[in-house]
Amino acid sequence: MKKTLTLVALLLAAIMPAKADEGMWLPLLISQRIGDMQAKGFKLTADDIYSVNKASLKDAVLSFGGGCTGEMVSDEGLLFTNHHCGYGNIQALSSVEHDYLKDGYWAMNRSQELPCRGLTVSFLDYMEEVTDQILKGYKDKMTEAERQALVAANTKAVVENATKNAGPGIRAQVSTMYYGNQYFLFVYRTFSDVRFVGAPPSSIGKFGGDTDNWMWPRHTGDFSMFRVYADKNNNPAAYSEDNVPYHPKRSFKINRGGVKEGDFTMVFGYPGSTKEYITSDEVSYIAEVSDPMKIAIRTQRLDIFKKYMGQSQKVRIQYSSKQQGIANSWKKWQGEALGVNKMKTVASKQAYEKKFNEWAKGTKYAGVLDKLHELYAKRNPYMITNEYYSETVRTIELLTLAGNVKRALSNKARKDQTVESFFKNYYQPIDEECCVAVLNYFKNGVAENFKPAYFTQKLAQYGTVEAWAKDLYAKSMFTDKDKILALTPEDAAKVNADPAIEMAEAFQAWATKELSQVIADCNREINLLYRTYMKGQMEFSKDKTFYPDANSTLRVAYGHVEGYSPADGIYYKPVSTLTGIIEKDNPEIFDYNIPQSLRDIYAAGGHENQPVCFLATNHTTGGNSGSPVIDANGNLIGINFDRVWEGTMSDIAFGPSFCRNIQLDVRYVLFCIEHVGHATWLFNEMKFVN
């Protein structure tokens, strides 16, 4: 107990005044940062940000769909998030007859709000530091396996206690910080009746497409609106026509006064994953090996998608969400690798590690970096092979369907649902051409001594990947929807003999036997060593700011509106306007073909300087999409949706001179609702300040 308390004190003491605006801070501990925030312009208190005794800003923030953030903007359950966060749900509601992606959608009253099957949102009730409870009973002589068993048992008890006699929709989880040096309990209330209210057409919500993604200047109206419904007692409930709009503890007032360079900004959301404290070995692997490989493979897949999507509206709808998911990381990795090289992150990490090793001599931290280096050298050949497998064979849609159907075969309803859902968004020519492309990448990229015997045998049998793929799609029953729907449990032998099942299971067996265990064993040892290395860094670098890596738990990031210089002789202003949209407008290019109504509004005059997006110095990452951007008084000024390309390496190392987050100006959201959607009835439930 005494050691645990000492460690927690060390972790808190490590929170020093921040350099620039780096950091993703736990709201429970925001009092440790509030002085710096107020010095930078924040007008509220720590209690205004996070409190369990009164409504606070955290009660207006929600986890949207498990991978994004959203914010309540009315006391009637209305929420804003990004267009790309709602994209999958909008696609699921769309058809050729009602293409809500292309044309947008605006409910004109609550009866027109569309239920979103499977979509949930969660609000944080409270968080609590539980390190002592999780490590209760720990002794220094315990093995790591014994420690893990203890942590698992204590975690179960903490979660059960937190949810005992809890109300509807309550769930709890314990998340680890600093590689297992600290633990926090998070208790959420989850709602499952969420309805689509509106979104602009993708020519606004996805304006610029992949070309503008991660880039500045940005002119994307990346927002969508949903409403949370509850039962008559304001509790979470399954969808019902009897449900009523949820009344949140807190909603944001909307600041229509705008922003200017230097203004304070705060992003409150659920960032997904960062690796700020990894060694040079991991940084080098990511930027010099993994990212380039994945970029090359996805480039070819995206080219194939683009070719077919440009030929058919139906195919474009079917593959829009898939294309977005592939392209987002594809472009991010390009910027990440460039940023790591620009900041010389590997070299700076190596220099730091050299100093750490000198300091660590004669301490319990001696040799920890050498052990990490050895483990990375052992793991990485297996890791890159596994990543090739993930980016190639595992992306073949036919194999995914085959495996899912086999698993669902004993349950007719589940099988039929799986099949119908798959074929709704499937176009075989894309899958077949991608299959050839990715198998060739696997053939040329994976070292000979790592290739599975099955792969080698098939190539010897067919001579080329092209011939193998052609035969696969010709003979597999899983290309025929009717044949699959007709399958019964008695057809198990036929299913097992199908070439798609054979291929999927052969590769899976190879990966499990030859790759997974080595990678898991190495990663287990690496993570264990990081627990020690993390503590060592805090003792060695007492003047350095430490904050926990992002792990999809609620965080506060703060900064200010500021442009940046990506290269010599270039300076980007921090605000974009409607004029920039008109300058990019091109009816011949899908991603730049804006609605005629927007052209007409601009031509009529008076809206030339309508703000669209702005830049700030907040430290954000994936998961922060849809996060509220808040002014010094706690009012909503924007919706976070991206970072600049040059700064995407902030997941690994934050560069204050060019790491910028991109947010949609809330004034453009209101502009689109009014002038494009003509849905001003929604303004009646919002609260505005100027």
N, C-alpha and C positions, 0 to 999 in steps of 0.2 A: 504493500500500500504506500509506504513512504517513498519507494523508488518511483511508483507511478505518479504521485503528486509532484515529485521533483521534476520528472520528465515533462508533465503538463506545464509546470512553471517555466521550464526552459523553452518550451514551444511558444508560450505566450510572450516571454521576454524577447524571443527572436523577432517579434513583430516590431520592427523599427520604422521610422519615417520612410515612406516609399521614395524610391528614385522615380522620377517622372510619374506616370500614371499606371504603372505595372501592378498587377495583382487581382486575384479573384477571392474575395473575402467572405468568410462565413458570417451571415447576418447576426447570429447569436453573439459573436465576438466583435461586432462592429464598433462597440465603444472603444476598442483599442485603436481604431482608425479615425474616429469622429473628429478629433482635433485637427488632423491633416485635411479631412474633408471640409471642415468649416474654414480652415485657412485658405482653401482653394475656392471658397464661395458658397458652400452648402449652408442653408439657413435653418435646417431642422436639427433635431436631436437623434441620438442613437435609438431612443424609445420610439420615435416616429417611424423609423425604418423597420424595427423588429420589436414586437412586444407580444406577450401572451396574456397580458392583463387588460389590454385595450386593442381596438382595431388599429392596425398599422399598415404601412405600405406593403408589407409582405402578404397581406390578406387580399390584395388586388392582383397578385401575380400568380400564375398557374402554369403547371406543366401540361403542355398540349400534345396529346397523342403519344406521349412517351419519348419524344425526340426533339420537341420544340418547346417554346415558351409562348405564353399569351398573357393578356392583361384585361381586367374588367374595366369597361368604360361607361358603365351605367349600373344603377341599382336594380336593373331588370335583367341581369344575366348576360348582357351583350358583351362580347369580347372581340378584341383585335388580335390577329396574329399575322404571320406572313402569308402571301399567296402560295409560296412554295411549301409552306407547312400544311396548308389545307389542300394542296394540289391533288394528292391521292384520293381524298374524299370527294373533291369536286369531279375528278375523273370518274369515280365510281358512280356518281349521280348523272354523268353525261351519257349521251348517245348521239348518233348522227342527226337525229331529229331535234335533240335538245343538247347542243354542244356548249356546255357552260364554261368549258375551258376557252374555247375560241370566242364566244359571244359574251361571256360574263353572265352573271345572274344577280338580280336584286329583288328580294322579297318586298312586296309593297304593304304587307301587313303580316302579323304573326302566323296566320293560317297558311301562308305561303312559305314558311320556313321549313326546310327539308331535313328529315331525320337522317343522321349519318350512322349507318350500321357499324358497330365496333369501335367508334371513336370515343375516347374518354379524356377527361381533364381532371387534374388533381391539384388541390390546394394544400399547402403545408399548414397543419394545425400548430405544430411546435417542433423544435429540435432541442436536443439535450446532450451534453457531453457525458458519455457513459464509460470512459476508459476504465475507471476503477471496477465497475460491475463486470465488464467484459474480461478483465484480467484477474478477477477475484480467484484466488487459489493458485495463482502462478508462482512457480519456484524456479530459481536460476538453473537448477540442475535438470529441469525438464527437457526432453527432446523436442524437436520442432513438431513432430507428429502429436506428442502429448499436448503441446501448447495449442495446436490447431483444434484438437478435440475439445479442449477446455474452452477455447474461444467460441466454438460452434455451440456447445451446450449453454454457455452463459448468454450468447446472443439469442438463442431460442427463448430462454427464460425472460430476457429483457423485452423481446418482441411480444411474447405472450402476456406479460404484465401490462404492456402499453395498450394492448388491444382488448384486454379483458373487460367485459361489460361495456365495450365501446359501442357507439351508435352505428347506423348504417354507413357503409362505404369507407369505414376506417381501415387503414392498413399501416403497417409500420415496417421499417427496415433499419438496420445498423450499417453505417458506412464507415470505412476506415480512411484515415488521413495519414499522410506522411509514411506510407508503406507499412502501416500497422503499428505506428507509434502512438496513435490516438484514435478514439472511436466516438462516433456521434450517432444518436438515435434520431430518426426523422419519422414523424407521424403525419400521415396524409389523409385527406378526405376526397374520395374519388367519385366523380359523377359520370354516368354512362348515357344519359339522355342529352345529346348535344346535336343541335340543328344548324344547318347551313343557312345563313342570312343573306350573304351577298359577297361578290367579288367582282372586280373589273375584268374585262376581257383580257386574255393572256397577252394581247398586244400592248397592254398597259402593265398588267401584273407580272409579266415575264419579258417586258420590253428589253431588247438587246440580246436576249437568249444567252447562249454559251459565249458569244463574242464579248459581251459586256460583263459576264459573270466574273466576280472578283476584281473588276476594274474600276478605275475612276478617270474621268467623271462618269457618274452613274445617273440614270434617269428612269429607273424601274419603279413602278408603283406597286411594290411587293406587299400587298395586304389582302386579307380576306376577313370576313366577319362571321361569327357563329354565336349561338345563344345557348347557355346552359339552362336546362330545365330540372326541376326538383318536384317532389311530391308536395302536398298541401302543407306539410310541416317544414318545408324547406330542406328536406333531407334527400340524399341521393336515392334514385329509384330507376328501375328499368323504364324504357320508353313506354309512355302511355299518353293517350289523348287527354287524360285528366291531369297530367302534370302541368305545372305553372312555371314561369320564369324564376330562376334562382335569384335570391336576394343576398348578395355577398356582404361580408362584414365591411368591406371597403371597396370603393371603385375610384379610378383616377379622374380628377378634373383635367380638362384638356386646355392647354395653353395655346391660344391662337395668336399670341404676340410674336412668336418666332424666335430665332436664335441668331447670334452673331459670333464672330471669332472671339475666343476667349471665355465664352460662357461655360459655366459648370454643367457637366452632364453626369448622370449616373445610370448604369445599366443594371437591371435587377432580373436575374433569370437563372436558367438551369444549364450552364455550360457542360458539355459532354465529357471531354477527355483532353488532358494536357500532360506533357512529360518534361517539366521544367528542370528536373534534377537528375536526369539521366547522364551517363558518362559519354565520353567522346566516341566510344565503340558503338553505342546505339545510334548516336547522331550520324556518324559516318555510314552506318548500315542503311538508315532511313534515306538520307539525301543522295548517297552515291550508288546504292544498289537497288533498294526496294522501290523508291519512287520512280526512277527512270524505267524500270521494267514494267511497272503497272501503267505508267503513262503510255508507253509504246503499244501495249496490248489494247488498252481502252481506246486509243486513237483509231485503231482499225475497226473496232466494234462500232464506235460512234459514226464513222464514215459509212458503214453498212446501214445503220439505222437511218441516217440522213437521206441516203439514196432512196430507200423505200418509203419513208415518211413523206418525202416530197412528191411522191406519185399518187398518194391516196389519203383523203381526209380520214377515212376509217382507220387506216394503219397509223396515221399521225395520232389519233386519239388513243389507239391501243398501246402505243409505245411511248407516249409523251412522258408518263411518270417514270418508266424504266430509263428512258434517255436522260431525264433530269438527274436521276439517282446516280447514273454512271458518270455523267459529265461533271457533276459538282465536285466530286473528289479528284477526278482527272485533272481539272484545271487547278484545284487547290494544291495538289502535289507538285505541279510545275512551279508555282510561286514559292512553295515551301523549300524546294531544293535550291532555287535561285537565291532565296533569302538567307538560307544557311551558309551558302558560299559567300554571299555579299558581306555578311557579318563575321565571316571567318570563325564560325561557331566551333567547328572541330578543333581548330588550333587554339582557340581561347579556352576550351574545355581541357585540352591536353596541358596547357600551361597551368591552369588551376589545379589539375590533378597532380602535376609534378610538385607543386607547393604543398598540397595536402599530404602527399606521401612523405615529404620531409618532416612536416609537423607531426605526422602519425607515428613516426619511429618511437618504439618503446611504449606505445599505447595499445589499447584493445582494438584500435582501428588500423593498425599496421597490417599491410598485406591485403586489405579488403579490395582495393582497386586491382591488384594483380589477379586475385581470384575472379573478379568480374571479367577482366580481360580474357582469361582462359576460358571461362564459360561462354562468352560471346563467340570466341573463335571456334568452339565446339558446336554451338547451336546454329550459327548463321548459314552454313551450307544446307542444313535441314530446313531452316526457316525459309530461305529463298525458294527452295524446291516446293515447299508447302504453299507459298504465295503464288508460284506459277500454277500450281494445281487449282487454287482458289480462283484465280483470274482467268483460267482457261476452261478446263473440263467441268468445273462446278458451275460455270455460267451457261452451259448448254441446257436450254429450256426443256428439251425432250427428255433428258435424263432426270431433271427435277420432277417433271410430271410423272414419269414412270415410277420413281421411288415413292412419291406421295400417294399414288394410286395403290401401289402394293401395300403400303402401310394402312390405307383406309379400306381395303377390299372387304374386310369382315363386317364393315358398317356401311350398308348401301346408301343411306342418306348422306353420310360424310363423304363417301366416294363420289357420288353424283355432284355434290356441292363443289368438291375439289375440281372435278372435270369441267363443270360449267364455268367456274371462276377462271380457270386456266385458259380455256378456249375463247373466252370473252376478250382477252387481251393477248392473243397469240396469232402470229403470222409466220407460217412455216418457212417461206423463202428467206426471211431474216435469220431465223434460227439456224437453218441449214448452212447459209453462207458464213455466219459467225462461227459455226462449229468447225468448218474447214480452217478458218483464220486462226482460231485459238489453238487447235490441235497442231497446226504448223508452228506456232509460237512455242508450244510445249516441246515439240520435237527439236527445235533449234536452240531453245534456251536452257533446258534442263541437262545437267551433266549426265554423261552416259552411265556412270556407276550409280546414279540415283533413279534412273528411269525404271518403271515397273516392267516386269517380264511380259505382262499382258500387252502393254503398249508396243513393245519390241516385236512380239509375235504377230500382232495385228498388222503392223507395218510390213513385216516380211510376207504376210499372207496377201495383202492387197497391193503392195508396192508403193502406193501413195496415200496420203491423208484424204485426198479428194475421192479416190475410189472407195475407201473405207466409209467415209461419210455418206456417199451416194447409196451404198448398200444398206447402211444403217437406217436411213430414212425410208428406203424402199421396203424394208422387211419388218420394221417395228410396227406393232399394232397401235402404239401410242400416238401415231399421227392421225388416227381415225377416231373421232369423238364417239361415233355410234358404237364402234366395236368396244370401246372402253366402258361405255354406259351399260353394255350388255353383259359385262363380266360379272361372275358370281364367285363366291369363295371356292367353289368346286373347280374353278379355272386356275388355281394356284400354280399348277405345273406348267400351264401354257404361259402364264405371266413370268415365271422364273426363267423360262427358256427364251424369252424375248431378248433380242440383242441390246436394247436400251437398258434393260435391267442388268444384263450380263456386264455391260460396260460400266454402268454406274457402280455396281457392287464390286467389280474388280478394282477399280481405282480407289474406292473407299477402303477396301480391305488393305490395299497397298499403303495408303496414307496412314491408316490406323497402325499398321504393324511396323512400317519402316520410318515414319516421320513423327507421328503425334507423340509417342512416348518420350522420345529423345527431347523434343521441343518442350514438352510439359515438365520433364525432369530438370532441364536446364533453366527454364523460366522460374520454376519453384525455387531453385537455389539462387537465381539472380534476384528475385524479389526478396528473399530472406536477407541476402547481402545488402540490398538497398535499404532495408530497415536499419541496419547497422550504419551504412554509409550516410544515410539521412541524418541520423543523430550526430555522426562525426562532423558533417558539414556545418551543423548548427553550433557545434562547439568550436570548430575551426574558424568559421566566418561570422563572428559575433556582430559585425557591423552590417551584415547583409540582411535584406528583407526576405523573410520566408512566409509563404502562404501555401495552403494545401493545393495540390494539383486538382484540376476539375475532375469530377466523377459523377456528373448528372445530379448533384445536389445544389440547392439554392445558394446563389452567390451574389455579392455586390461588387461591381467594378465602377470606378469613378475616374473622371478626367475632365476634359474640356474640348470645346469646338476648336479645331485647328487643321489647317491644310498641311501639306508636306511637299518635300522635294525628292522625287524618285531618282533623279539623275542630275548631273551638272547642267545648269542653265534652265532647269524646268522647275516651276512651282505650281502646285495645284491649289486653287482656292477651295475652301471647305464647303461651298454651297453650289448646287446645280439648280437650274430653272427650267421652266416649260420651253423657253427658247431653245435650249439644248435638245429637247425632244424633237422639235420641229426641224432642227438642223440635221438630225439623224434620220428623220422620217424617210422611208423608201417603200412605196407600195409594192415594189417587185421583190422585196425580201420579207419573208414571213415575220421574222422577229423584229422588224423595224416598220412594219405596216400598221400605223396607229389608226384608231377609229376615225371615221370622217368627222364625227362630232367634235373630236379634239382639234382637228384642223380648223373647223368652223369657229370654235370658241377663240382660238388664237387669232384667226383672221379678223374677227370682230374687234380685236384690240382690248387693251386693259389688263391682260393677263400675262404679258411678256415676262415679267419678273416673278411669276408664281413659283415659289420654292418647291423643289421636288425632293432632293436628298441632301444630306450634309455629313461631314466627316467629324470624328472626335477621336480622342486618344484612349478610349476605354479598352481594357484588356478583355477580349471576347474570343469565343471559339464556337464550334458546332454545338448546337443545343441552345445557344443564345439567340438563334433565329426566332423572331417574334417577340423578343424581350422588350419591355417598356424602356424607353429612354426618358429620363426624368430630369426636370430642371432643378434649380437650387431650392425651390419651394415645394418640391414633391409633386409637381404637375407633369402631365404627359406632354412631351414635345416631339416624340418620334417613336418609330418601331425599328429596332435593330434587325438587320438582315444579312450583313456580309462583312468582309474585311477587304482591304486593298490587297491586290495580288502580291505586291512586294513584301507584305507583312504577314503572310499566312504562316510563316515559320514561328509566329508567336506562341504556337503550341509547344515549341521546344525552347525558344529563346526570344525574349521580348526586346525589340529594337525601338527605343523611344523616338528616334528621328523619323521613322517611316512606318511603324505599326499603327494603323488607323482602322477603326471600325466604321462601317457605312450604315447609316440609318435613313429610313424614309421619314421625311418631314411630315408631321401629323397634319399640317395645313394642306398638303397635297392629298392626303386621305380624305379630308373633308371636302376638298375641291372635287374629287372624283365622285364621291357620294352624291354631291349636289348637282354637278354639271354633266356627268356621264351617266350615273345611275338614276338620277332624279328621285332619290330615296330619302328626301329630307325629313320624312316622318321619324327617322331614327334620331335626328338631332333633338327631338323633344325629350328624349330620356337621357341625353348627355348633359354634363355640367361643364361650362366654359369659363375660362379666365383669360384676360388679355395682358 
